[in-house]
Amino acid sequence: MLAVIPASIVAIAVTAAGFVFTFGILAAVFHLVPIDNILLSQGWGAMGPMIFWMPWGVALGLAAIAYYYRRRGRCTNCGIG
């Protein structure tokens, strides 16, 4: 659990932040929010990689679940696992 709990917390945080940043960037690109074109063109270097936070968070969450299932051992009631 020492690895699963922190990985789960970070996966939730990174996925949520990626969701917010992705839709913020898309809103700026499609001019749904007022933004200066110079700021938009310069912001891709800083904001562009944040689009990958959402898939990274989901992948981290799936890896944490897979690690938990791999390391949990056998069930004491049914013996499956």
mmCIF file as gemmi writes it, N, C-alpha and C atoms, coordinates in Angstrom:
data_model
loop_
_atom_site.group_PDB
_atom_site.id
_atom_site.type_symbol
_atom_site.label_atom_id
_atom_site.label_alt_id
_atom_site.label_comp_id
_atom_site.label_asym_id
_atom_site.label_entity_id
_atom_site.label_seq_id
_atom_site.pdbx_PDB_ins_code
_atom_site.Cartn_x
_atom_site.Cartn_y
_atom_site.Cartn_z
_atom_site.occupancy
_atom_site.B_iso_or_equiv
_atom_site.pdbx_formal_charge
_atom_site.auth_seq_id
_atom_site.auth_asym_id
_atom_site.pdbx_PDB_model_num
ATOM 1 N N . MET Axp A 1 ? 0.814 -1.2 0 1 0 ? 1 A 1
ATOM 2 C CA . MET Axp A 1 ? 0 0 0 1 0 ? 1 A 1
ATOM 3 C C . MET Axp A 1 ? 0.856 1.261 0 1 0 ? 1 A 1
ATOM 4 N N . LEU Axp A 2 ? 2.127 1.105 0.341 1 0 ? 2 A 1
ATOM 5 C CA . LEU Axp A 2 ? 3.025 2.261 0.376 1 0 ? 2 A 1
ATOM 6 C C . LEU Axp A 2 ? 3.209 2.872 -1.016 1 0 ? 2 A 1
ATOM 7 N N . ALA Axp A 3 ? 3.082 2.078 -2.042 1 0 ? 3 A 1
ATOM 8 C CA . ALA Axp A 3 ? 3.197 2.593 -3.401 1 0 ? 3 A 1
ATOM 9 C C . ALA Axp A 3 ? 1.836 2.911 -4.01 1 0 ? 3 A 1
ATOM 10 N N . VAL Axp A 4 ? 0.815 2.167 -3.637 1 0 ? 4 A 1
ATOM 11 C CA . VAL Axp A 4 ? -0.495 2.3 -4.275 1 0 ? 4 A 1
ATOM 12 C C . VAL Axp A 4 ? -1.207 3.582 -3.862 1 0 ? 4 A 1
ATOM 13 N N . ILE Axp A 5 ? -1.189 3.916 -2.593 1 0 ? 5 A 1
ATOM 14 C CA . ILE Axp A 5 ? -1.92 5.093 -2.117 1 0 ? 5 A 1
ATOM 15 C C . ILE Axp A 5 ? -1.343 6.394 -2.692 1 0 ? 5 A 1
ATOM 16 N N . PRO Axp A 6 ? -0.029 6.64 -2.61 1 0 ? 6 A 1
ATOM 17 C CA . PRO Axp A 6 ? 0.484 7.877 -3.23 1 0 ? 6 A 1
ATOM 18 C C . PRO Axp A 6 ? 0.276 7.929 -4.744 1 0 ? 6 A 1
ATOM 19 N N . ALA Axp A 7 ? 0.434 6.796 -5.413 1 0 ? 7 A 1
ATOM 20 C CA . ALA Axp A 7 ? 0.229 6.775 -6.865 1 0 ? 7 A 1
ATOM 21 C C . ALA Axp A 7 ? -1.22 7.082 -7.204 1 0 ? 7 A 1
ATOM 22 N N . SER Axp A 8 ? -2.153 6.598 -6.404 1 0 ? 8 A 1
ATOM 23 C CA . SER Axp A 8 ? -3.566 6.877 -6.65 1 0 ? 8 A 1
ATOM 24 C C . SER Axp A 8 ? -3.89 8.351 -6.441 1 0 ? 8 A 1
ATOM 25 N N . ILE Axp A 9 ? -3.329 8.938 -5.396 1 0 ? 9 A 1
ATOM 26 C CA . ILE Axp A 9 ? -3.564 10.357 -5.124 1 0 ? 9 A 1
ATOM 27 C C . ILE Axp A 9 ? -2.995 11.22 -6.246 1 0 ? 9 A 1
ATOM 28 N N . VAL Axp A 10 ? -1.782 10.915 -6.673 1 0 ? 10 A 1
ATOM 29 C CA . VAL Axp A 10 ? -1.163 11.689 -7.752 1 0 ? 10 A 1
ATOM 30 C C . VAL Axp A 10 ? -1.914 11.471 -9.068 1 0 ? 10 A 1
ATOM 31 N N . ALA Axp A 11 ? -2.388 10.253 -9.309 1 0 ? 11 A 1
ATOM 32 C CA . ALA Axp A 11 ? -3.141 9.984 -10.538 1 0 ? 11 A 1
ATOM 33 C C . ALA Axp A 11 ? -4.412 10.818 -10.592 1 0 ? 11 A 1
ATOM 34 N N . ILE Axp A 12 ? -5.108 10.931 -9.47 1 0 ? 12 A 1
ATOM 35 C CA . ILE Axp A 12 ? -6.326 11.743 -9.434 1 0 ? 12 A 1
ATOM 36 C C . ILE Axp A 12 ? -5.986 13.216 -9.661 1 0 ? 12 A 1
ATOM 37 N N . ALA Axp A 13 ? -4.943 13.704 -9.001 1 0 ? 13 A 1
ATOM 38 C CA . ALA Axp A 13 ? -4.569 15.114 -9.133 1 0 ? 13 A 1
ATOM 39 C C . ALA Axp A 13 ? -4.104 15.452 -10.543 1 0 ? 13 A 1
ATOM 40 N N . VAL Axp A 14 ? -3.284 14.6 -11.132 1 0 ? 14 A 1
ATOM 41 C CA . VAL Axp A 14 ? -2.75 14.866 -12.471 1 0 ? 14 A 1
ATOM 42 C C . VAL Axp A 14 ? -3.868 14.776 -13.518 1 0 ? 14 A 1
ATOM 43 N N . THR Axp A 15 ? -4.772 13.822 -13.36 1 0 ? 15 A 1
ATOM 44 C CA . THR Axp A 15 ? -5.887 13.702 -14.302 1 0 ? 15 A 1
ATOM 45 C C . THR Axp A 15 ? -6.796 14.92 -14.226 1 0 ? 15 A 1
ATOM 46 N N . ALA Axp A 16 ? -7.099 15.362 -13.007 1 0 ? 16 A 1
ATOM 47 C CA . ALA Axp A 16 ? -7.956 16.547 -12.854 1 0 ? 16 A 1
ATOM 48 C C . ALA Axp A 16 ? -7.289 17.797 -13.423 1 0 ? 16 A 1
ATOM 49 N N . ALA Axp A 17 ? -6.008 17.973 -13.149 1 0 ? 17 A 1
ATOM 50 C CA . ALA Axp A 17 ? -5.291 19.133 -13.687 1 0 ? 17 A 1
ATOM 51 C C . ALA Axp A 17 ? -5.204 19.058 -15.209 1 0 ? 17 A 1
ATOM 52 N N . GLY Axp A 18 ? -4.96 17.888 -15.742 1 0 ? 18 A 1
ATOM 53 C CA . GLY Axp A 18 ? -4.91 17.721 -17.195 1 0 ? 18 A 1
ATOM 54 C C . GLY Axp A 18 ? -6.243 18.023 -17.846 1 0 ? 18 A 1
ATOM 55 N N . PHE Axp A 19 ? -7.325 17.633 -17.182 1 0 ? 19 A 1
ATOM 56 C CA . PHE Axp A 19 ? -8.661 17.927 -17.689 1 0 ? 19 A 1
ATOM 57 C C . PHE Axp A 19 ? -8.888 19.44 -17.766 1 0 ? 19 A 1
ATOM 58 N N . VAL Axp A 20 ? -8.521 20.144 -16.706 1 0 ? 20 A 1
ATOM 59 C CA . VAL Axp A 20 ? -8.694 21.599 -16.661 1 0 ? 20 A 1
ATOM 60 C C . VAL Axp A 20 ? -7.813 22.286 -17.707 1 0 ? 20 A 1
ATOM 61 N N . PHE Axp A 21 ? -6.54 21.901 -17.786 1 0 ? 21 A 1
ATOM 62 C CA . PHE Axp A 21 ? -5.627 22.533 -18.733 1 0 ? 21 A 1
ATOM 63 C C . PHE Axp A 21 ? -6.014 22.251 -20.177 1 0 ? 21 A 1
ATOM 64 N N . THR Axp A 22 ? -6.438 21.019 -20.463 1 0 ? 22 A 1
ATOM 65 C CA . THR Axp A 22 ? -6.808 20.662 -21.828 1 0 ? 22 A 1
ATOM 66 C C . THR Axp A 22 ? -7.982 21.498 -22.305 1 0 ? 22 A 1
ATOM 67 N N . PHE Axp A 23 ? -9.01 21.612 -21.488 1 0 ? 23 A 1
ATOM 68 C CA . PHE Axp A 23 ? -10.161 22.405 -21.916 1 0 ? 23 A 1
ATOM 69 C C . PHE Axp A 23 ? -9.87 23.896 -21.885 1 0 ? 23 A 1
ATOM 70 N N . GLY Axp A 24 ? -8.967 24.338 -21.041 1 0 ? 24 A 1
ATOM 71 C CA . GLY Axp A 24 ? -8.539 25.734 -21.066 1 0 ? 24 A 1
ATOM 72 C C . GLY Axp A 24 ? -7.785 26.073 -22.335 1 0 ? 24 A 1
ATOM 73 N N . ILE Axp A 25 ? -6.917 25.182 -22.748 1 0 ? 25 A 1
ATOM 74 C CA . ILE Axp A 25 ? -6.166 25.397 -23.994 1 0 ? 25 A 1
ATOM 75 C C . ILE Axp A 25 ? -7.103 25.361 -25.191 1 0 ? 25 A 1
ATOM 76 N N . LEU Axp A 26 ? -8.028 24.396 -25.207 1 0 ? 26 A 1
ATOM 77 C CA . LEU Axp A 26 ? -8.976 24.314 -26.317 1 0 ? 26 A 1
ATOM 78 C C . LEU Axp A 26 ? -9.878 25.541 -26.373 1 0 ? 26 A 1
ATOM 79 N N . ALA Axp A 27 ? -10.27 26.061 -25.216 1 0 ? 27 A 1
ATOM 80 C CA . ALA Axp A 27 ? -11.091 27.272 -25.191 1 0 ? 27 A 1
ATOM 81 C C . ALA Axp A 27 ? -10.311 28.465 -25.728 1 0 ? 27 A 1
ATOM 82 N N . ALA Axp A 28 ? -9.025 28.525 -25.443 1 0 ? 28 A 1
ATOM 83 C CA . ALA Axp A 28 ? -8.202 29.618 -25.962 1 0 ? 28 A 1
ATOM 84 C C . ALA Axp A 28 ? -7.98 29.482 -27.46 1 0 ? 28 A 1
ATOM 85 N N . VAL Axp A 29 ? -7.788 28.268 -27.933 1 0 ? 29 A 1
ATOM 86 C CA . VAL Axp A 29 ? -7.536 28.05 -29.362 1 0 ? 29 A 1
ATOM 87 C C . VAL Axp A 29 ? -8.782 28.375 -30.187 1 0 ? 29 A 1
ATOM 88 N N . PHE Axp A 30 ? -9.935 27.971 -29.71 1 0 ? 30 A 1
ATOM 89 C CA . PHE Axp A 30 ? -11.167 28.211 -30.456 1 0 ? 30 A 1
ATOM 90 C C . PHE Axp A 30 ? -11.821 29.546 -30.098 1 0 ? 30 A 1
ATOM 91 N N . HIS Axp A 31 ? -11.076 30.4 -29.412 1 0 ? 31 A 1
ATOM 92 C CA . HIS Axp A 31 ? -11.493 31.764 -29.084 1 0 ? 31 A 1
ATOM 93 C C . HIS Axp A 31 ? -12.801 31.812 -28.295 1 0 ? 31 A 1
ATOM 94 N N . LEU Axp A 32 ? -12.976 30.857 -27.401 1 0 ? 32 A 1
ATOM 95 C CA . LEU Axp A 32 ? -14.135 30.88 -26.521 1 0 ? 32 A 1
ATOM 96 C C . LEU Axp A 32 ? -13.91 31.812 -25.339 1 0 ? 32 A 1
ATOM 97 N N . VAL Axp A 33 ? -12.65 32.117 -25.065 1 0 ? 33 A 1
ATOM 98 C CA . VAL Axp A 33 ? -12.295 33.092 -24.042 1 0 ? 33 A 1
ATOM 99 C C . VAL Axp A 33 ? -11.436 34.158 -24.721 1 0 ? 33 A 1
ATOM 100 N N . PRO Axp A 34 ? -11.583 35.42 -24.318 1 0 ? 34 A 1
ATOM 101 C CA . PRO Axp A 34 ? -10.761 36.456 -24.954 1 0 ? 34 A 1
ATOM 102 C C . PRO Axp A 34 ? -9.295 36.328 -24.529 1 0 ? 34 A 1
ATOM 103 N N . ILE Axp A 35 ? -8.411 36.256 -25.533 1 0 ? 35 A 1
ATOM 104 C CA . ILE Axp A 35 ? -6.974 36.141 -25.261 1 0 ? 35 A 1
ATOM 105 C C . ILE Axp A 35 ? -6.233 36.797 -26.422 1 0 ? 35 A 1
ATOM 106 N N . ASP Axp A 36 ? -5.123 37.401 -26.112 1 0 ? 36 A 1
ATOM 107 C CA . ASP Axp A 36 ? -4.306 38.05 -27.125 1 0 ? 36 A 1
ATOM 108 C C . ASP Axp A 36 ? -3.599 36.992 -27.967 1 0 ? 36 A 1
ATOM 109 N N . ASN Axp A 37 ? -3.503 37.207 -29.273 1 0 ? 37 A 1
ATOM 110 C CA . ASN Axp A 37 ? -2.869 36.222 -30.153 1 0 ? 37 A 1
ATOM 111 C C . ASN Axp A 37 ? -1.387 36.042 -29.845 1 0 ? 37 A 1
ATOM 112 N N . ILE Axp A 38 ? -0.725 37.101 -29.411 1 0 ? 38 A 1
ATOM 113 C CA . ILE Axp A 38 ? 0.689 36.979 -29.061 1 0 ? 38 A 1
ATOM 114 C C . ILE Axp A 38 ? 0.849 36.069 -27.845 1 0 ? 38 A 1
ATOM 115 N N . LEU Axp A 39 ? -0.014 36.243 -26.858 1 0 ? 39 A 1
ATOM 116 C CA . LEU Axp A 39 ? 0.039 35.392 -25.664 1 0 ? 39 A 1
ATOM 117 C C . LEU Axp A 39 ? -0.259 33.939 -26.018 1 0 ? 39 A 1
ATOM 118 N N . LEU Axp A 40 ? -1.201 33.719 -26.904 1 0 ? 40 A 1
ATOM 119 C CA . LEU Axp A 40 ? -1.542 32.365 -27.327 1 0 ? 40 A 1
ATOM 120 C C . LEU Axp A 40 ? -0.385 31.717 -28.074 1 0 ? 40 A 1
ATOM 121 N N . SER Axp A 41 ? 0.273 32.449 -28.958 1 0 ? 41 A 1
ATOM 122 C CA . SER Axp A 41 ? 1.37 31.87 -29.726 1 0 ? 41 A 1
ATOM 123 C C . SER Axp A 41 ? 2.588 31.595 -28.847 1 0 ? 41 A 1
ATOM 124 N N . GLN Axp A 42 ? 2.808 32.387 -27.819 1 0 ? 42 A 1
ATOM 125 C CA . GLN Axp A 42 ? 3.943 32.165 -26.929 1 0 ? 42 A 1
ATOM 126 C C . GLN Axp A 42 ? 3.639 31.132 -25.853 1 0 ? 42 A 1
ATOM 127 N N . GLY Axp A 43 ? 2.37 30.891 -25.588 1 0 ? 43 A 1
ATOM 128 C CA . GLY Axp A 43 ? 2.005 29.985 -24.507 1 0 ? 43 A 1
ATOM 129 C C . GLY Axp A 43 ? 2.083 28.514 -24.847 1 0 ? 43 A 1
ATOM 130 N N . TRP Axp A 44 ? 2.224 28.172 -26.137 1 0 ? 44 A 1
ATOM 131 C CA . TRP Axp A 44 ? 2.249 26.755 -26.507 1 0 ? 44 A 1
ATOM 132 C C . TRP Axp A 44 ? 3.441 26.02 -25.913 1 0 ? 44 A 1
ATOM 133 N N . GLY Axp A 45 ? 4.557 26.711 -25.754 1 0 ? 45 A 1
ATOM 134 C CA . GLY Axp A 45 ? 5.724 26.053 -25.178 1 0 ? 45 A 1
ATOM 135 C C . GLY Axp A 45 ? 5.524 25.669 -23.725 1 0 ? 45 A 1
ATOM 136 N N . ALA Axp A 46 ? 4.745 26.457 -23.021 1 0 ? 46 A 1
ATOM 137 C CA . ALA Axp A 46 ? 4.486 26.176 -21.603 1 0 ? 46 A 1
ATOM 138 C C . ALA Axp A 46 ? 3.218 25.357 -21.397 1 0 ? 46 A 1
ATOM 139 N N . MET Axp A 47 ? 2.186 25.641 -22.194 1 0 ? 47 A 1
ATOM 140 C CA . MET Axp A 47 ? 0.901 24.979 -21.982 1 0 ? 47 A 1
ATOM 141 C C . MET Axp A 47 ? 0.718 23.727 -22.829 1 0 ? 47 A 1
ATOM 142 N N . GLY Axp A 48 ? 1.418 23.611 -23.919 1 0 ? 48 A 1
ATOM 143 C CA . GLY Axp A 48 ? 1.246 22.474 -24.818 1 0 ? 48 A 1
ATOM 144 C C . GLY Axp A 48 ? 1.481 21.116 -24.182 1 0 ? 48 A 1
ATOM 145 N N . PRO Axp A 49 ? 2.571 20.938 -23.436 1 0 ? 49 A 1
ATOM 146 C CA . PRO Axp A 49 ? 2.795 19.628 -22.816 1 0 ? 49 A 1
ATOM 147 C C . PRO Axp A 49 ? 1.758 19.254 -21.752 1 0 ? 49 A 1
ATOM 148 N N . MET Axp A 50 ? 1.006 20.23 -21.255 1 0 ? 50 A 1
ATOM 149 C CA . MET Axp A 50 ? -0.001 19.929 -20.234 1 0 ? 50 A 1
ATOM 150 C C . MET Axp A 50 ? -1.172 19.132 -20.797 1 0 ? 50 A 1
ATOM 151 N N . ILE Axp A 51 ? -1.294 19.087 -22.121 1 0 ? 51 A 1
ATOM 152 C CA . ILE Axp A 51 ? -2.342 18.273 -22.741 1 0 ? 51 A 1
ATOM 153 C C . ILE Axp A 51 ? -2.115 16.797 -22.422 1 0 ? 51 A 1
ATOM 154 N N . PHE Axp A 52 ? -0.874 16.402 -22.24 1 0 ? 52 A 1
ATOM 155 C CA . PHE Axp A 52 ? -0.557 14.994 -21.981 1 0 ? 52 A 1
ATOM 156 C C . PHE Axp A 52 ? -0.744 14.599 -20.522 1 0 ? 52 A 1
ATOM 157 N N . TRP Axp A 53 ? -1.117 15.53 -19.655 1 0 ? 53 A 1
ATOM 158 C CA . TRP Axp A 53 ? -1.311 15.187 -18.244 1 0 ? 53 A 1
ATOM 159 C C . TRP Axp A 53 ? -2.501 14.252 -18.05 1 0 ? 53 A 1
ATOM 160 N N . MET Axp A 54 ? -3.565 14.437 -18.812 1 0 ? 54 A 1
ATOM 161 C CA . MET Axp A 54 ? -4.749 13.606 -18.63 1 0 ? 54 A 1
ATOM 162 C C . MET Axp A 54 ? -4.464 12.132 -18.948 1 0 ? 54 A 1
ATOM 163 N N . PRO Axp A 55 ? -3.884 11.799 -20.107 1 0 ? 55 A 1
ATOM 164 C CA . PRO Axp A 55 ? -3.585 10.386 -20.346 1 0 ? 55 A 1
ATOM 165 C C . PRO Axp A 55 ? -2.525 9.838 -19.388 1 0 ? 55 A 1
ATOM 166 N N . TRP Axp A 56 ? -1.589 10.692 -18.967 1 0 ? 56 A 1
ATOM 167 C CA . TRP Axp A 56 ? -0.575 10.242 -18.014 1 0 ? 56 A 1
ATOM 168 C C . TRP Axp A 56 ? -1.22 9.902 -16.673 1 0 ? 56 A 1
ATOM 169 N N . GLY Axp A 57 ? -2.157 10.711 -16.213 1 0 ? 57 A 1
ATOM 170 C CA . GLY Axp A 57 ? -2.84 10.444 -14.953 1 0 ? 57 A 1
ATOM 171 C C . GLY Axp A 57 ? -3.671 9.169 -15.015 1 0 ? 57 A 1
ATOM 172 N N . VAL Axp A 58 ? -4.355 8.97 -16.129 1 0 ? 58 A 1
ATOM 173 C CA . VAL Axp A 58 ? -5.14 7.746 -16.289 1 0 ? 58 A 1
ATOM 174 C C . VAL Axp A 58 ? -4.225 6.525 -16.326 1 0 ? 58 A 1
ATOM 175 N N . ALA Axp A 59 ? -3.123 6.622 -17.042 1 0 ? 59 A 1
ATOM 176 C CA . ALA Axp A 59 ? -2.169 5.504 -17.112 1 0 ? 59 A 1
ATOM 177 C C . ALA Axp A 59 ? -1.558 5.214 -15.747 1 0 ? 59 A 1
ATOM 178 N N . LEU Axp A 60 ? -1.25 6.243 -14.98 1 0 ? 60 A 1
ATOM 179 C CA . LEU Axp A 60 ? -0.718 6.049 -13.638 1 0 ? 60 A 1
ATOM 180 C C . LEU Axp A 60 ? -1.742 5.378 -12.738 1 0 ? 60 A 1
ATOM 181 N N . GLY Axp A 61 ? -2.997 5.781 -12.836 1 0 ? 61 A 1
ATOM 182 C CA . GLY Axp A 61 ? -4.049 5.144 -12.051 1 0 ? 61 A 1
ATOM 183 C C . GLY Axp A 61 ? -4.217 3.672 -12.406 1 0 ? 61 A 1
ATOM 184 N N . LEU Axp A 62 ? -4.194 3.363 -13.704 1 0 ? 62 A 1
ATOM 185 C CA . LEU Axp A 62 ? -4.298 1.964 -14.126 1 0 ? 62 A 1
ATOM 186 C C . LEU Axp A 62 ? -3.093 1.146 -13.675 1 0 ? 62 A 1
ATOM 187 N N . ALA Axp A 63 ? -1.918 1.751 -13.703 1 0 ? 63 A 1
ATOM 188 C CA . ALA Axp A 63 ? -0.717 1.05 -13.231 1 0 ? 63 A 1
ATOM 189 C C . ALA Axp A 63 ? -0.789 0.791 -11.725 1 0 ? 63 A 1
ATOM 190 N N . ALA Axp A 64 ? -1.331 1.74 -10.968 1 0 ? 64 A 1
ATOM 191 C CA . ALA Axp A 64 ? -1.469 1.554 -9.518 1 0 ? 64 A 1
ATOM 192 C C . ALA Axp A 64 ? -2.452 0.434 -9.212 1 0 ? 64 A 1
ATOM 193 N N . ILE Axp A 65 ? -3.547 0.369 -9.962 1 0 ? 65 A 1
ATOM 194 C CA . ILE Axp A 65 ? -4.523 -0.715 -9.768 1 0 ? 65 A 1
ATOM 195 C C . ILE Axp A 65 ? -3.911 -2.062 -10.121 1 0 ? 65 A 1
ATOM 196 N N . ALA Axp A 66 ? -3.192 -2.109 -11.238 1 0 ? 66 A 1
ATOM 197 C CA . ALA Axp A 66 ? -2.551 -3.362 -11.655 1 0 ? 66 A 1
ATOM 198 C C . ALA Axp A 66 ? -1.505 -3.806 -10.632 1 0 ? 66 A 1
ATOM 199 N N . TYR Axp A 67 ? -0.752 -2.868 -10.079 1 0 ? 67 A 1
ATOM 200 C CA . TYR Axp A 67 ? 0.249 -3.193 -9.058 1 0 ? 67 A 1
ATOM 201 C C . TYR Axp A 67 ? -0.422 -3.727 -7.801 1 0 ? 67 A 1
ATOM 202 N N . TYR Axp A 68 ? -1.522 -3.119 -7.409 1 0 ? 68 A 1
ATOM 203 C CA . TYR Axp A 68 ? -2.245 -3.59 -6.229 1 0 ? 68 A 1
ATOM 204 C C . TYR Axp A 68 ? -2.723 -5.023 -6.425 1 0 ? 68 A 1
ATOM 205 N N . TYR Axp A 69 ? -3.332 -5.304 -7.579 1 0 ? 69 A 1
ATOM 206 C CA . TYR Axp A 69 ? -3.834 -6.651 -7.835 1 0 ? 69 A 1
ATOM 207 C C . TYR Axp A 69 ? -2.707 -7.676 -7.95 1 0 ? 69 A 1
ATOM 208 N N . ARG Axp A 70 ? -1.569 -7.265 -8.446 1 0 ? 70 A 1
ATOM 209 C CA . ARG Axp A 70 ? -0.455 -8.19 -8.569 1 0 ? 70 A 1
ATOM 210 C C . ARG Axp A 70 ? 0.159 -8.531 -7.217 1 0 ? 70 A 1
ATOM 211 N N . ARG Axp A 71 ? 0.154 -7.587 -6.28 1 0 ? 71 A 1
ATOM 212 C CA . ARG Axp A 71 ? 0.838 -7.768 -5.004 1 0 ? 71 A 1
ATOM 213 C C . ARG Axp A 71 ? -0.067 -8.143 -3.838 1 0 ? 71 A 1
ATOM 214 N N . ARG Axp A 72 ? -1.369 -8.249 -4.013 1 0 ? 72 A 1
ATOM 215 C CA . ARG Axp A 72 ? -2.276 -8.408 -2.881 1 0 ? 72 A 1
ATOM 216 C C . ARG Axp A 72 ? -2.289 -9.799 -2.268 1 0 ? 72 A 1
ATOM 217 N N . GLY Axp A 73 ? -1.945 -10.819 -2.997 1 0 ? 73 A 1
ATOM 218 C CA . GLY Axp A 73 ? -1.956 -12.176 -2.453 1 0 ? 73 A 1
ATOM 219 C C . GLY Axp A 73 ? -3.311 -12.831 -2.637 1 0 ? 73 A 1
ATOM 220 N N . ARG Axp A 74 ? -3.466 -13.984 -1.996 1 0 ? 74 A 1
ATOM 221 C CA . ARG Axp A 74 ? -4.715 -14.759 -2.137 1 0 ? 74 A 1
ATOM 222 C C . ARG Axp A 74 ? -5.779 -14.251 -1.177 1 0 ? 74 A 1
ATOM 223 N N . CYS Axp A 75 ? -7.029 -14.421 -1.606 1 0 ? 75 A 1
ATOM 224 C CA . CYS Axp A 75 ? -8.18 -14.06 -0.78 1 0 ? 75 A 1
ATOM 225 C C . CYS Axp A 75 ? -8.307 -15.084 0.355 1 0 ? 75 A 1
ATOM 226 N N . THR Axp A 76 ? -8.518 -14.602 1.568 1 0 ? 76 A 1
ATOM 227 C CA . THR Axp A 76 ? -8.627 -15.533 2.708 1 0 ? 76 A 1
ATOM 228 C C . THR Axp A 76 ? -9.957 -16.269 2.733 1 0 ? 76 A 1
ATOM 229 N N . ASN Axp A 77 ? -10.999 -15.743 2.082 1 0 ? 77 A 1
ATOM 230 C CA . ASN Axp A 77 ? -12.306 -16.384 2.099 1 0 ? 77 A 1
ATOM 231 C C . ASN Axp A 77 ? -12.458 -17.416 0.996 1 0 ? 77 A 1
ATOM 232 N N . CYS Axp A 78 ? -12.104 -17.064 -0.218 1 0 ? 78 A 1
ATOM 233 C CA . CYS Axp A 78 ? -12.365 -17.964 -1.349 1 0 ? 78 A 1
ATOM 234 C C . CYS Axp A 78 ? -11.103 -18.595 -1.931 1 0 ? 78 A 1
ATOM 235 N N . GLY Axp A 79 ? -9.928 -18.059 -1.618 1 0 ? 79 A 1
ATOM 236 C CA . GLY Axp A 79 ? -8.673 -18.615 -2.119 1 0 ? 79 A 1
ATOM 237 C C . GLY Axp A 79 ? -8.33 -18.215 -3.54 1 0 ? 79 A 1
ATOM 238 N N . ILE Axp A 80 ? -9.091 -17.322 -4.127 1 0 ? 80 A 1
ATOM 239 C CA . ILE Axp A 80 ? -8.825 -16.868 -5.491 1 0 ? 80 A 1
ATOM 240 C C . ILE Axp A 80 ? -7.864 -15.693 -5.434 1 0 ? 80 A 1
ATOM 241 N N . GLY Axp A 81 ? -7.003 -15.622 -6.394 1 0 ? 81 A 1
ATOM 242 C CA . GLY Axp A 81 ? -6.143 -14.454 -6.444 1 0 ? 81 A 1
ATOM 243 C C . GLY Axp A 81 ? -4.835 -14.782 -6.941 1 0 ? 81 A 1
